[in-house]
Amino acid sequence: MPRDIIFLFFAVSVTLLGDSSLYVLLPIHAESLNIPVGMVGLLLSANRFIRLFTNYFVLKCHLRLGSLVMLIGSVIGAALTTLLYGLTAGLAVLLVSRMLWGLCWSVLRYESYDSIAQETAAAMRGYASGLYHSITRVGSLAALLISGVIIEWAGYRNTFLVFSIATLVIGLVLVFLWHDTRRKRWHKKDEPEKTACERPCQALQLPDSQPADPGTAKAGLRRRLLSPWHCYAFTFFSGWIGSGLLVTTVGYIMMLKFGHQIKLAGIVIGISMAASFITSTNWFYSIFLSVLTGRLSDRFGRIRVLVVICLVLVGALASLAYVDVFLLFILAATIGFAASISLHAVLTALTIDLHCHIKRGAVIANQTTSSDLGAAMGALLGLTLITVIGYTWTYLLSLLVLGVLLLSLCLPGQQAEL
């Protein structure tokens, strides 16, 4: 694994300090900041909705400006938005800062995906994609742990001031280390430094263990690819289920099924506590399971792993719809979160496969937009659907669509080889 990519991943991780802390701290301090409680949800989701547009804008800027300029600008922007989070400047300033952060995250995510494509071989891309998700989640987890300590010691405003300075200093140092290490590595190969537009995609080179025969090589490449529209559709439903539906509705369904409290082994457990615990497992899976899933997709093929994960997810959704035993429900929810994280990791690797194969197309922009749209719609409509048609039908419809997508892979000319 090239060392420069690790520097980039940690730079991205550092930029998440402000964003991740805001999700916890803003709802608590909204009143003291003169922010209406009803507007907190809008502020926290504004960055996600703006990315539906900035994902494509970033692609055009990347082709004109190059990676280094884009990354420096996004780190500075992330530091600025983190600083603005701590100012008691009102709703308008916070809304603008969240939209600016959405643009910064579009840049950081695109450049990370593109660097994986440019700097890693095909046989390592799943592992690299998983490592990206793991390292970036470490930044989010660190923010949640550290912010609680700093805010007690220094207060709300100074917490974001500290995170802003850390983002700016550490983020820029890591970006320059990434650039310098990458330049030296390319010079070591006696090759001139090339821009991302000029350098051939490493991912198009098959592993050395595969035959050099063109026909065989082409078949080997096909085994790693999924059609673009399948990739976007799976990504949408990965966001819809994992980041949207499960996160926002599991606690509500537990309350409907088991009430506000449940007695387990003589101990009374609050449903809110149980739901929070289950949801928090997302962090654990993001850090540890993403790398494992990426490795498996490198070894056994992306689509095979994708199919297995989707089948597990279908089973988990069906169980959540029908199971009325508390421990079995907890198990199904845990498996559902694990499967959704794994699915996201595999789809990232598949996206970068397509990014290299299609060359300079809008694959990354389309895929990330599909993910953002799915997550936003899942969070926005999940509870609404449950109140209208019930949680059983909401989950059954979701797994039905996922099942149809799986079956569509079998259509002639629509699937990559398994």
C-alpha positions in Angstrom: 0.0 0.0 0.0 1.6 3.3 -1.0 2.4 5.5 2.0 1.2 8.7 0.4 -2.4 7.3 0.3 -2.3 6.7 4.0 -1.3 10.4 4.6 -4.3 11.4 2.4 -6.7 9.2 4.3 -5.6 10.7 7.7 -5.9 14.2 6.3 -9.5 13.4 5.3 -10.0 11.9 8.8 -8.9 15.1 10.5 -11.3 17.3 8.6 -14.2 15.3 10.1 -13.5 16.6 13.6 -15.9 19.6 13.4 -18.6 17.9 11.4 -18.8 14.8 13.6 -18.8 16.9 16.8 -21.6 19.1 15.6 -24.0 16.1 15.3 -23.7 15.6 19.0 -23.2 19.2 20.4 -25.6 21.3 18.2 -28.8 19.6 19.5 -27.7 20.1 23.1 -26.6 23.8 22.7 -29.1 24.9 20.0 -31.1 27.0 22.4 -28.1 28.9 23.8 -27.0 29.6 20.2 -30.4 31.0 19.3 -31.1 28.2 16.9 -34.7 26.9 16.8 -34.7 23.3 17.8 -36.9 22.5 14.7 -34.1 23.8 12.4 -31.4 21.6 13.9 -32.3 18.7 11.5 -32.1 21.0 8.5 -28.7 22.3 9.5 -27.3 18.8 10.1 -28.6 17.6 6.7 -27.9 20.7 4.6 -24.4 19.4 3.7 -25.8 16.2 2.4 -28.4 17.9 0.1 -25.9 20.4 -1.3 -23.6 17.5 -2.2 -26.2 16.4 -4.8 -24.9 19.4 -6.8 -21.3 19.8 -5.6 -20.3 16.2 -6.5 -20.5 17.2 -10.2 -18.9 20.6 -9.7 -15.9 19.0 -8.0 -15.3 16.8 -11.0 -15.0 19.8 -13.3 -12.7 21.6 -10.8 -10.5 18.5 -10.4 -9.8 18.4 -14.2 -8.9 22.1 -14.2 -7.0 22.6 -10.9 -5.6 19.2 -10.0 -5.6 17.3 -6.8 -3.2 19.4 -4.7 -5.0 22.7 -5.1 -8.4 21.0 -4.5 -7.2 19.3 -1.3 -5.5 22.4 0.2 -8.7 24.4 -0.5 -10.9 21.8 1.1 -8.8 21.5 4.2 -8.8 25.3 4.6 -12.6 25.2 4.0 -13.1 22.5 6.6 -11.1 24.5 9.2 -13.2 27.6 8.4 -16.5 25.8 8.7 -15.4 24.2 12.0 -14.6 27.7 13.3 -18.0 29.0 12.2 -19.7 26.2 14.1 -18.5 27.6 17.3 -19.6 31.2 16.7 -22.9 32.3 18.0 -23.7 34.0 14.7 -27.2 32.6 14.2 -29.0 30.3 11.8 -27.9 31.9 8.5 -24.1 31.6 9.2 -24.5 28.0 10.3 -26.5 27.1 7.2 -23.9 28.6 4.9 -21.1 26.8 6.8 -22.9 23.5 6.5 -23.2 24.0 2.8 -19.6 24.9 2.5 -18.7 21.8 4.4 -20.7 19.8 1.9 -18.6 21.2 -0.9 -15.4 20.4 1.0 -16.5 16.8 1.7 -17.3 16.3 -2.0 -13.7 17.3 -2.8 -12.1 15.2 -0.1 -14.1 12.1 -1.0 -13.5 12.5 -4.8 -9.8 13.0 -4.4 -9.6 9.9 -2.1 -11.4 7.7 -4.6 -9.3 9.0 -7.5 -6.0 8.5 -5.6 -7.0 4.9 -4.9 -7.6 4.5 -8.6 -4.4 6.1 -9.6 -2.0 4.8 -7.0 -3.1 1.2 -6.2 -3.1 -1.9 -8.3 -6.4 -3.7 -9.1 -5.7 -6.6 -6.6 -5.3 -4.1 -3.8 -8.2 -1.7 -4.5 -10.8 -3.4 -2.2 -8.3 -3.3 0.7 -7.5 0.4 0.0 -11.1 1.3 -0.2 -11.8 -0.4 3.1 -8.8 1.3 4.7 -10.2 4.7 3.5 -13.5 4.0 5.3 -11.8 2.7 8.4 -9.3 5.6 8.8 -11.9 8.3 8.1 -14.2 6.8 10.7 -11.4 7.0 13.3 -11.5 10.8 12.9 -15.3 10.8 13.6 -14.9 8.5 16.6 -12.0 10.7 18.0 -14.2 13.8 17.6 -17.0 12.2 19.6 -14.7 11.1 22.4 -12.6 14.3 22.6 -15.3 16.9 22.1 -17.0 15.7 25.3 -13.9 16.3 27.3 -12.9 19.6 25.8 -16.3 21.2 26.1 -16.4 20.5 29.8 -13.0 22.2 30.1 -13.1 25.0 27.6 -16.8 25.5 26.6 -18.7 25.1 23.3 -17.0 27.9 21.3 -13.4 26.9 22.3 -14.1 23.3 21.5 -14.6 24.2 17.8 -11.7 26.6 17.9 -9.4 23.8 19.0 -10.8 21.5 16.3 -10.5 24.2 13.7 -6.8 24.8 14.4 -6.1 21.1 14.5 -7.9 20.6 11.2 -5.9 23.4 9.5 -2.5 22.5 10.9 -2.6 18.7 10.9 -4.7 18.5 7.7 -2.3 20.8 5.6 0.8 19.0 7.0 -0.7 15.6 5.9 -1.7 16.9 2.5 1.8 18.2 1.8 3.3 14.9 3.1 0.9 13.1 0.7 2.0 15.3 -2.2 5.8 15.1 -1.4 5.7 11.3 -0.9 3.8 10.7 -4.1 6.2 12.9 -6.1 9.3 11.1 -4.7 7.8 7.7 -5.4 7.1 8.6 -9.0 10.6 10.1 -9.4 12.0 6.9 -8.0 10.5 5.1 -10.9 12.3 7.5 -13.3 9.0 8.7 -14.5 8.1 12.4 -14.7 5.4 13.6 -12.3 2.1 13.5 -14.1 -1.3 15.0 -13.3 -4.2 12.8 -12.5 -5.5 13.5 -16.0 -2.3 12.3 -17.7 -1.3 9.3 -15.6 -2.8 6.0 -16.6 -5.1 4.3 -14.1 -3.2 1.6 -12.3 -6.4 -0.3 -11.8 -6.5 -1.3 -15.5 -3.4 -3.4 -15.0 -4.4 -6.9 -13.9 -2.5 -8.7 -11.2 0.7 -10.5 -12.3 -0.8 -13.9 -11.5 -3.3 -13.4 -14.3 -2.5 -14.4 -17.9 -1.3 -11.8 -20.3 -3.5 -13.0 -23.1 -5.7 -10.1 -24.1 -8.9 -12.2 -24.2 -8.3 -13.7 -20.8 -7.2 -10.3 -19.4 -10.4 -8.8 -20.7 -12.5 -11.5 -19.1 -10.6 -11.0 -15.8 -11.4 -7.3 -15.9 -15.0 -8.0 -16.5 -15.2 -10.2 -13.5 -14.3 -7.1 -11.4 -16.9 -4.7 -13.0 -20.5 -4.0 -12.5 -22.6 -2.0 -15.0 -22.6 1.7 -14.0 -26.4 1.9 -13.5 -26.4 -1.3 -11.3 -23.6 0.3 -9.3 -25.6 3.5 -8.8 -28.8 1.6 -8.0 -27.1 -0.6 -5.4 -25.4 2.5 -3.9 -28.7 4.4 -3.6 -30.3 1.5 -1.7 -27.2 1.0 0.4 -27.6 4.7 1.5 -31.4 4.3 1.8 -31.1 1.3 4.1 -27.8 1.7 6.0 -27.5 5.5 6.5 -31.2 6.3 6.3 -33.8 3.7 7.1 -32.0 1.6 9.8 -30.4 4.5 11.6 -33.7 6.5 11.8 -36.3 3.8 12.4 -34.7 0.9 14.4 -35.3 2.7 17.8 -38.9 3.7 16.8 -39.7 0.1 15.8 -38.2 -1.2 19.1 -40.5 1.1 21.0 -43.5 -0.1 19.0 -42.7 -3.7 19.5 -41.4 -3.7 23.1 -42.5 -0.5 24.7 -40.2 2.0 26.4 -38.6 -0.5 28.7 -37.9 -4.2 28.6 -36.8 -6.6 31.4 -33.8 -8.8 30.5 -32.3 -11.2 33.0 -33.9 -9.3 35.8 -32.5 -6.0 34.6 -34.7 -3.2 33.3 -33.3 -1.8 30.1 -34.5 1.4 28.5 -35.3 1.1 24.8 -33.5 4.4 24.1 -30.3 3.0 25.6 -30.6 -0.2 23.6 -31.3 1.6 20.4 -28.3 3.9 21.0 -26.1 0.9 21.6 -27.2 -0.8 18.4 -26.7 2.3 16.3 -23.3 2.9 17.8 -22.1 -0.4 16.4 -22.0 1.4 13.1 -18.7 3.0 14.2 -17.2 -0.4 15.1 -18.2 -1.9 11.8 -16.9 1.1 9.8 -13.5 0.9 11.5 -12.9 -2.9 11.4 -15.3 -4.5 8.9 -14.6 -2.3 5.9 -11.0 -3.5 5.6 -12.0 -7.1 5.9 -14.8 -6.8 3.3 -12.4 -5.0 0.9 -9.9 -7.8 1.3 -12.6 -10.4 0.6 -13.7 -8.6 -2.5 -10.0 -8.6 -3.7 -9.7 -12.3 -3.2 -13.1 -13.7 -4.2 -14.4 -11.0 -6.6 -16.5 -7.9 -6.0 -19.8 -9.1 -7.3 -19.7 -12.4 -5.5 -19.1 -10.6 -2.2 -21.8 -8.1 -3.2 -24.4 -10.8 -3.8 -23.6 -12.5 -0.5 -23.8 -9.3 1.5 -27.1 -8.3 -0.2 -28.6 -11.7 0.7 -27.6 -11.3 4.3 -29.1 -7.8 4.3 -32.4 -9.1 2.9 -32.5 -11.7 5.7 -31.8 -9.0 8.3 -34.6 -6.7 6.9 -37.1 -9.5 6.9 -36.2 -10.4 10.4 -36.6 -6.8 11.6 -40.1 -6.8 10.0 -41.4 -9.9 11.7 -39.3 -10.9 14.7 -41.0 -10.1 18.1 -38.3 -11.5 20.3 -36.1 -8.8 21.8 -32.7 -10.6 21.5 -33.4 -11.8 18.0 -34.4 -8.3 17.0 -31.1 -7.0 18.4 -29.2 -9.6 16.5 -31.1 -8.8 13.3 -30.4 -5.1 13.7 -26.7 -5.7 14.4 -26.4 -7.9 11.3 -28.3 -5.3 9.2 -25.9 -2.6 10.2 -22.8 -4.8 9.6 -24.2 -5.8 6.1 -24.9 -2.2 5.2 -21.4 -1.1 6.1 -19.9 -4.0 4.2 -22.1 -3.3 1.2 -20.9 0.4 1.1 -17.2 -0.8 1.2 -17.7 -3.2 -1.7 -19.5 -0.6 -3.8 -16.7 1.9 -3.2 -14.2 -0.5 -4.7 -16.6 -1.3 -7.6 -17.0 2.5 -8.2 -13.3 2.9 -8.5 -13.1 -0.1 -10.8 -15.6 1.7 -13.1 -13.8 5.0 -12.7 -10.7 3.5 -14.2 -12.5 1.5 -16.9 -14.6 4.3 -18.2 -11.8 6.9 -17.8 -12.6 10.5 -16.8 -16.3 9.8 -16.8 -18.6 11.1 -14.0 -18.7 7.7 -12.3 -17.5 8.9 -8.9 -19.8 11.9 -9.0 -22.8 9.7 -10.0 -22.1 7.1 -7.3 -21.5 9.5 -4.5 -24.6 11.5 -5.4 -26.6 8.2 -5.4 -25.2 7.5 -1.9 -26.1 10.9 -0.6 -29.5 10.9 -2.2 -30.3 7.4 -0.8 -29.2 8.4 2.7 -31.1 11.7 2.6 -34.3 10.1 1.3 -34.0 7.2 3.7 -33.7 9.5 6.7 -36.4 11.8 5.4 -39.0 9.3 4.3 -38.3 6.3 6.6 -40.4 7.3 9.5 -43.0 8.8 7.3 -43.5 5.5 5.4 -43.7 3.7 8.7 -46.5 5.9 10.0 -48.4 5.6 6.7 -48.0 1.9 5.8 -46.4 0.4 8.9 -42.9 -0.8 9.5 -43.5 -4.3 8.2 -44.4 -3.1 4.7 -41.7 -0.4 4.7 -39.0 -3.0 5.3 -40.6 -5.5 3.0 -40.7 -3.0 0.2 -37.1 -2.1 0.7 -35.9 -5.7 0.7 -38.2 -6.4 -2.3 -36.4 -3.7 -4.4 -33.0 -5.0 -3.3 -34.1 -8.5 -4.3 -35.2 -7.2 -7.7 -31.8 -5.6 -8.2 -30.1 -8.8 -7.4 -32.2 -10.7 -9.9 -31.5 -8.1 -12.5 -27.9 -9.1 -12.4 -28.9 -12.3 -14.1 -30.4 -10.6 -17.2 -28.4 -11.2 -20.4 -25.9 -8.5 -21.0 -26.6 -6.8 -17.7 -24.1 -8.5 -15.3 -20.5 -8.8 -15.0 -19.1 -12.3 -14.8 -19.3 -14.0 -11.4 
